[in-house]
Structure formats: C-alpha cells, structure tokens
Amino acid sequence: MLLRRVSAHIRKQEWTALGLDFLIVVLGVFLGLQVNAWNAERQDRADEQIFIERLHDDLIQSDALTSRLRDIRLRRAATLVSATDIVFELTPGDTLSRRQCTVIASSHYYNFAAPELPTVTELVSAGRIKILRDEPLRTALVALQQTRDSLMHMISIQALGAVDLPSRYPALIQAEPYFDEASGEVVQRFACDVAAMRADQGFLNDLSAATDRNDAFRRDALAPWSEQFDEVHALVDAALGITHTDEDDT
C-alpha cells in the first residue's frame, strides 16, 4: 500500500506528499526501535534486580562454607610467627602453648577452597555483566575473581612444597587424636619438644620455610581474597538495602 502511494506521488511529482510519506516511515522505524530499546531496558532492570538478589544468596552460602576455615587460616599465620620466634629464641620462652604447637604441627595444611559465585559465572558466560549499573560492584566482582584465581594458584604451589613436620620429625612433635565435643569432630592434639627442636638444624630449616610459606599465603593470597569478598558482600548489601546484625553472624 505504502509503496504504491510513493510510486503514485513520484509519477505526479507530488513532492510534499512524498516527503510526508517518507517522514511517516522514518518515524515508524524510530518509534519501533525506541519501543524495543525501552522493552530491553526494562527487562535488563528486572534481570539486574534478580541477579543481585541471587548474588546475595551466593555470597551468604559461600560465607557459610568458608568463614570458619578462613578465620582459622588467617589467624594461623600470625600464631606461627610467634611460635617460630620462641623456637628460634627471638622472644623469651622455652615452651610453646598448645595452640602454638598445633599451628607448627599443622603448618602444611593448605586445604581451603574459595567457591565460585554461580550467578556471576552465569552472567559473564552470557555476556550480560554490563546490566549491572553499579560500576563499583562490577569492578569489585572482577577483582574478586582475580583474587580467587590467585588464591587457588597459591594454594596449589604452596601445598607442593609443604612439609608434614610431625611425620618428618616424630621425636620432636608427638600427635594423638581426640574427639572435640565443642566442634563435634575428631582432631589432633600435639606436644612439642622445644629443646629438641632447637638442637635439630634440619627441623629449624623446615620450620623457617613453613613460616615464610604461610605468611606469603596469608599476605599475598588469602587476605586479599577475604577482603575482596567482604567488599563485594558489602556492596551487594548496600544495593539491596540490607543491614546484617550481629545475630546474623552467629
């Protein structure tokens, strides 16, 4: 119909009418594209809200799975330094506390898994990460993935060179299992002979390496990921208007 009208206007040299027809076509196309853009924007906003809510669920689940072991690993490095200082006579003392002995004995433990966030993986795979209008949150999510990759790489490297000190030096560190009612699990209890440790240069070398390895793991991998995880959680909470109380953490 429109094509016939245009042809008729051209034959009759009705240029004004032809211009009006052209304007109608252009406006129709523009409005059609604009409506599609509005619909796409509205869908993106709905998807963004769903994504942030799902992301919050992922963060809560991940925190529940990792928070206990994360805190243990972060504290262990500092305790290991204090224990090593006693063994090397850098600080006064001829005995180790139960905790210090345990930390030395478990210095080869690098069993920590930082789970991926399924919602982020899904959004990145679909190429839709830009539906997030919150630029600080987008940036923080990218940084979280980078620190997670670094953490998992560091774990694989450090675990390869870690020395099981109780197995290598059984005369210096004695172990026995017991059931810990507080945690509801079987754990190991250790006893350390500080005088014998100081007299064994091989042990001192391995302890020094273990302390350095644990400190590097905490400083360069676990702490950055932990801080980035908490930053993402805080940004998502802010986006959703959520305030966690102390009871949420217990």
N, C-alpha and C positions, 0 to 999 in steps of 0.2 A: 504494500500500500504506500509506504513512505517513498520507496524507490520510484514508483510510478508518478507520484506527486512531484518529486525532484525533476524527473525527466520532463514532465509537462511544463514546469516552471522554466526549465532551460530552453525548451523549444519556443516558449512565448516570451523569453527574455524577461521574466518577472524576477528580477534580482532581489528585490526586497523580500518577496515571499520565500525565495530560495535561501536567503540569509536567515530568515526566521526558522525555516526547517532545519538548517544546519545548527542553529543555536539550540533548538529543541533536542537534537541528537546529542550535542555536546553536554547539555545539562543532564540529560537522561543518563549518559555514561558516567558523568561525575557523581551524580546522586547515587547511582548503583554502587560505584566504588566506595563512596563515603559510607553508605549503609553497611557494606561488607566490612569496612575498617572499624566502624562502631561496634558491629557484632563481634569481630575478632578481639577488639579491646575489652569488651565486656566479658568475653569468655576467658581472656587472659587474666582479668582481675579475679574472676571466680576461681580459676585454676591456681592463681597465686595464693589465695586465702587457704584453699585446700592443701596446697603444698606446704605452706608454713605450719599449718596445724599438724600435718603428718610428720614434718621435720621435727617438731617439738616432741612428738611421740617417740621418734627415733632417738632423740637426744636423751630422753628420760630412760629409755630401755638401755641405751649404751652406758649411761652413767651408772645405772643399777648393776650392770655386768662388770664394770671396770673400777668403780670408785674405791672399793676396799683394797684391791691389789695395787691400784695406782698410788694410794696413800702409803702403803707398805713399802713399795719400791722407792718412792721419793724420800721417805724417812731413812730407809736403809743406808743410802749413800752417806748421809751425814753421820750416822752412827758408826759406820765402817771406818770413817776417817778418825773419829775419836778413839775407837778401839785400836786402830793401827798406831796412833800416836803413843798409846800406852805400851804396846808391844815393842815399838822402836825407841822407847824411853824418851820421847819428845815431850811427854807430860808425866807428872808423878803418878806412881801406882805400880803394883806388882800383881794385881789381879784384874780380871775382866768381869763385868756384870754378866748376868745370864743373857741379857739381850745383846750385849756386845759380842759375847762368844757365839751366840746364834747367828748374828749377822756375818761374822767371819766365816763360819761354817757354811753358810748359805750364799756366799758371795758369788757362786757360779750360777745362781738362779736368774734366768732372764725370761721366764715364762710369763709373758704379758702380751695380750692381743688387743689391739685397738680396732674395734669393728668399724666397717664402713657404714655410712648412713644410706640405707637403700633408697630413700626418697631423692637424695642428691644424685646418686648414681643414675636413677631413672630419668631425672630431669636433664642431666648432662648428656646422657645417651640419646635422648630425644631432641637435643639441640635447643632446649627451651629455657635455659638458665636465665636468659635475659627478661623473662616475665617477672623476675624479681626487681621491683623498682628501687628497693633499698640497696644502694650501692655499697655501703659499708658491710652489709650482710653478704652480698655476693663476693666481695673481696675476702671477707673472713672465711667463707666456705672454701674458696680456692686455697687460702693459706692453710686451712685445716687439712685438706687433702695432701698438701705438700709436706706438712709436718708429720702426718701419719705415714706417708711413704718413707720419710727419713727415719722415723721411729722403727718401722718394721725392718728396714735395711740395717739399721744399727744393731737391732736385736740379733739378726742372723749373723752379723760379723762378730759381735762380742761373744755370742754363745759358742762360736767355733773355737775361740782361744781360751775360754774359761776353764779353770782348773777346779776339780772337786777336791777341796783341801782335806776334808775328813777321810776320803778314800786314799789320797796320796800320803797323808801323814796321820795314820790312825793312832800313833803313840802320842800325838800332840793334841788331837781333838777326838774325844770319845762321844759316841752318839747312842741314844736309846729312844725308842718310840714310846709315846704315851697318848692316852685319849684326853683331849682337852674339852672339858664339858662346856666351857664358855663358847667355843666355836663349833662344837659338835663334830669334831674331826680328829683323826689321828695325826699327831705332829711329832717332830723330833726334838729331843732335849739334848743339849750339848754341854760338855765340860772341857775347858781349855787349860792346858798347862803352859802358862806364860813363860816360865823359866826355860822350859824345853824349847819353846818357840824361838826365844831369843838366841838359843845356842845352835839352832839349825839354819844355816845360811840359805839353803835351798828353799825352806819354808818362807824365810823373810823375803826372798826374791819373788816368790809366787804371791805372797800377801801384798807386797808392794804393787805388783802388776794388777792384782784383783781390785785393789783400792782405786788405782788410776782408771781402770776399765769401768768400774761402777760410777765413778764421778763423771767420766765423759758421757756415759749412758744417760745419767740424770740431767746433766747440764745441757748437752747438745741434742738430746732426742726426747726423753720422756717429759721433762719440764716444759719445753716449747709446745709439744702436742697438748699437754694438760692445760696450759694457759690458753692456747688457741681454742680448745674445746670449750672451756668455760666462757670465752669471749663470744663464741657462736651461740651458746646457750643463752647468754645474757641478751644478745641482740634479738633472738627469736622471742624470748620472753617479753622484751620491750615491744616488738611488733604485734604481739597478741595481747598486750596489756596484762601480763601475768606477773604476779609477785609471789615468789616462793617464801614460805615461812620456815622457821627453824624446824617445825614439826615435819615439813616435807622431807627434810634431810635425815630424819631419824628412822 
